[in-house]
């Protein structure tokens, strides 16, 4: 009987060790599988973010949901002016002081107009930055056109808004081509509606050999 009890105890002990080993191996395998699945999930999420980043409209191409305070519009305009001045120091960047917003020298936008003016400010800021990046040192004129709501034929919903912008500037041939290219890959969707080229009188000043009058239209999601 003693022998049988001892044998049984050894058997139980052996089985317990086997069970512990199975448990450890099982937990190890589960942890490995968990790590593998977590890596796969991160890869999928990363791919999803990349795809949606390419497909989804960027913030600059949408109307602002919170345009802010009409009283602070001029303050935002000054910030854009100062940023362009600072960034353009190396090429002596010149541009019309009010950047097409001459009307607001002694006035402020109405609450109803503010979202449109804020978006126009975004547009001239983007265009000015692209011009700076392409070494265009002189903007001679800025004028905003009438904003239009664009709907599909037979539809009532607004598909997008058109913001026309007329810009006069002086540049070289290479500056112009590079600028036109960057317009096509901007965070704001631009199209060129009109372009007139003339020989520039500023060539002797080293600013370029073309005087350009350009009308571009920005397409903005409502």
C-alpha positions as CSV (number, residue, x, y, z in Angstrom):
1,X,0.0,0.0,0.0
2,X,2.8,2.4,0.9
3,X,4.5,1.6,-2.4
4,X,1.3,2.3,-4.3
5,X,0.7,5.6,-2.5
6,X,4.3,6.7,-3.2
7,X,3.9,5.7,-6.8
8,X,0.7,7.6,-7.1
9,X,2.3,10.7,-5.5
10,X,5.1,10.5,-8.0
11,X,2.7,10.2,-10.9
12,X,0.6,13.1,-9.7
13,X,3.8,15.2,-9.2
14,X,5.0,14.3,-12.7
15,X,1.6,15.2,-14.2
16,X,1.6,18.5,-12.4
17,X,5.0,19.3,-13.8
18,X,3.8,18.3,-17.3
19,X,0.8,20.6,-16.8
20,X,3.0,23.5,-15.7
21,X,5.2,23.0,-18.7
22,X,2.2,22.9,-21.0
23,X,0.9,26.1,-19.4
24,X,4.2,27.9,-19.8
25,X,4.6,26.8,-23.4
26,X,1.0,27.8,-24.1
27,X,1.5,31.2,-22.5
28,X,4.7,31.7,-24.4
29,X,3.0,30.8,-27.7
30,X,0.0,33.0,-26.9
31,X,2.3,36.0,-26.2
32,X,4.2,35.4,-29.4
33,X,1.0,35.3,-31.3
34,X,-0.3,38.4,-29.5
35,X,2.9,40.3,-30.5
36,X,2.6,39.1,-34.1
37,X,-1.0,40.2,-34.3
38,X,-0.2,43.6,-32.7
39,X,2.5,44.2,-35.3
40,X,0.1,43.3,-38.1
41,X,-2.5,45.6,-36.7
42,X,-0.1,48.5,-36.5
43,X,1.0,47.9,-40.1
44,X,-2.7,47.9,-41.2
45,X,-3.4,51.0,-39.3
46,X,-0.4,52.7,-40.7
47,X,-1.4,51.8,-44.3
48,X,-5.0,53.0,-43.6
49,X,-3.7,56.4,-42.4
50,X,-1.5,56.7,-45.5
51,X,-4.4,55.9,-47.8
52,X,-6.9,58.2,-46.0
53,X,-4.3,60.9,-45.9
54,X,-4.0,60.8,-49.7
55,X,-7.8,60.5,-50.3
56,X,-9.3,62.7,-47.6
57,X,-9.3,66.5,-48.3
58,X,-6.7,68.4,-46.4
59,X,-7.7,71.1,-43.9
60,X,-6.5,73.9,-46.3
61,X,-9.0,72.7,-48.9
62,X,-12.0,73.1,-46.6
63,X,-13.9,76.0,-45.3
64,X,-13.1,76.7,-41.7
65,X,-15.6,75.5,-39.2
66,X,-14.5,78.1,-36.7
67,X,-13.5,81.3,-38.6
68,X,-12.9,83.2,-35.4
69,X,-13.7,86.8,-34.5
70,X,-14.2,89.5,-37.2
71,X,-12.3,91.9,-34.9
72,X,-9.2,89.7,-35.1
73,X,-9.2,89.3,-38.9
74,X,-6.8,92.2,-39.4
75,X,-4.5,90.7,-36.8
76,X,-4.4,87.5,-38.7
77,X,-3.7,89.4,-41.9
78,X,-0.8,91.1,-40.2
79,X,0.6,87.7,-39.2
80,X,0.5,86.6,-42.8
81,X,2.2,89.8,-43.9
82,X,4.9,89.5,-41.3
83,X,5.5,85.8,-42.1
84,X,5.9,86.5,-45.8
85,X,8.3,89.4,-45.0
86,X,10.4,87.3,-42.7
87,X,10.6,84.3,-45.0
88,X,11.3,86.6,-48.0
89,X,14.2,88.5,-46.6
90,X,16.8,86.6,-48.5
91,X,15.3,87.5,-51.9
92,X,13.9,91.0,-50.9
93,X,10.4,89.8,-51.4
94,X,8.0,92.6,-52.2
95,X,4.2,92.5,-52.3
96,X,1.2,94.8,-51.9
97,X,0.8,95.6,-48.3
98,X,-2.9,94.7,-47.9
99,X,-2.6,91.5,-50.1
100,X,-5.9,92.3,-51.8
101,X,-7.7,93.2,-48.6
102,X,-7.5,97.0,-49.1
103,X,-11.2,97.3,-48.1
104,X,-10.3,96.3,-44.6
105,X,-7.8,99.0,-43.9
106,X,-10.5,100.9,-42.1
107,X,-13.2,98.2,-41.8
108,X,-13.8,94.7,-40.6
109,X,-15.6,91.8,-42.3
110,X,-19.2,91.1,-41.3
111,X,-19.8,87.8,-39.4
112,X,-21.5,86.4,-42.6
113,X,-18.5,87.3,-44.8
114,X,-15.8,86.3,-42.3
115,X,-15.5,82.6,-43.3
116,X,-15.0,83.6,-46.9
117,X,-12.4,86.3,-46.0
118,X,-10.5,83.8,-43.8
119,X,-10.4,81.3,-46.7
120,X,-9.2,84.0,-49.1
121,X,-6.4,84.8,-46.6
122,X,-5.5,81.1,-46.6
123,X,-5.4,81.1,-50.4
124,X,-3.2,84.2,-50.7
125,X,-0.9,82.9,-48.0
126,X,-0.5,79.6,-49.8
127,X,0.1,81.3,-53.2
128,X,2.6,83.7,-51.6
129,X,4.4,80.9,-49.9
130,X,4.6,78.9,-53.2
131,X,6.0,82.0,-55.0
132,X,8.6,82.4,-52.3
133,X,9.6,78.8,-52.5
134,X,10.1,79.3,-56.3
135,X,12.2,82.5,-55.8
136,X,9.6,84.9,-57.2
137,X,10.6,88.1,-55.5
138,X,8.0,90.6,-56.6
139,X,4.2,90.4,-56.4
140,X,2.9,93.6,-58.1
141,X,-0.8,93.2,-57.7
142,X,-3.4,91.0,-55.9
143,X,-7.1,91.0,-56.6
144,X,-9.8,88.6,-55.4
145,X,-12.7,87.7,-57.8
146,X,-16.3,86.9,-57.1
147,X,-16.7,83.6,-55.2
148,X,-19.0,81.0,-56.8
149,X,-20.8,77.9,-55.5
150,X,-20.5,75.0,-57.9
151,X,-23.1,72.3,-58.0
152,X,-23.4,69.2,-60.2
153,X,-25.7,69.4,-63.2
154,X,-29.3,68.7,-62.0
155,X,-28.2,68.8,-58.3
156,X,-28.8,71.3,-55.6
157,X,-26.0,70.5,-53.2
158,X,-22.8,72.6,-53.3
159,X,-19.9,70.4,-54.5
160,X,-17.3,73.1,-53.9
161,X,-16.7,76.8,-53.9
162,X,-14.5,78.6,-56.4
163,X,-12.2,81.4,-55.2
164,X,-10.7,83.3,-58.1
165,X,-7.4,85.2,-57.5
166,X,-5.7,87.6,-59.9
167,X,-2.0,88.0,-59.3
168,X,0.6,90.2,-61.1
169,X,4.2,89.4,-60.6
170,X,7.7,89.5,-62.0
171,X,9.8,86.4,-62.5
172,X,12.2,84.4,-64.7
173,X,11.0,81.7,-67.1
174,X,12.2,79.0,-64.7
175,X,10.5,80.6,-61.7
176,X,7.2,80.6,-63.6
177,X,7.3,77.0,-64.7
178,X,8.3,75.9,-61.2
179,X,5.5,78.0,-59.7
180,X,2.9,76.6,-62.1
181,X,4.0,73.1,-61.2
182,X,3.8,73.6,-57.4
183,X,0.3,75.0,-57.9
184,X,-0.8,71.6,-59.2
185,X,0.5,69.8,-56.0
186,X,-0.5,72.3,-53.4
187,X,-2.7,71.5,-50.4
188,X,-5.3,73.8,-52.0
189,X,-6.6,72.7,-55.4
190,X,-5.7,75.4,-57.9
191,X,-6.4,75.7,-61.6
192,X,-5.0,78.3,-64.0
193,X,-7.8,80.2,-65.8
194,X,-5.8,82.9,-67.5
195,X,-2.2,83.9,-68.1
196,X,-0.6,86.9,-69.9
197,X,3.2,87.3,-70.3
198,X,5.1,90.4,-71.2
199,X,8.8,91.3,-71.3
200,X,9.6,92.8,-67.9
201,X,11.2,96.3,-67.4
202,X,12.6,95.0,-64.1
203,X,15.2,92.7,-65.8
204,X,17.9,95.3,-65.3
205,X,17.2,95.2,-61.6
206,X,17.9,91.5,-61.5
207,X,14.3,90.5,-60.7
208,X,13.4,88.6,-63.8
209,X,12.6,88.9,-67.5
210,X,8.8,88.3,-67.4
211,X,5.9,90.3,-66.2
212,X,3.1,87.9,-65.5
213,X,-0.7,88.4,-65.1
214,X,-2.2,85.2,-63.8
215,X,-5.8,84.3,-62.7
216,X,-6.0,81.2,-60.7
217,X,-9.0,79.6,-59.1
218,X,-9.0,77.7,-55.8
219,X,-11.5,74.9,-55.3
220,X,-12.6,74.6,-51.7
221,X,-14.9,72.1,-50.1
222,X,-17.9,73.8,-48.4
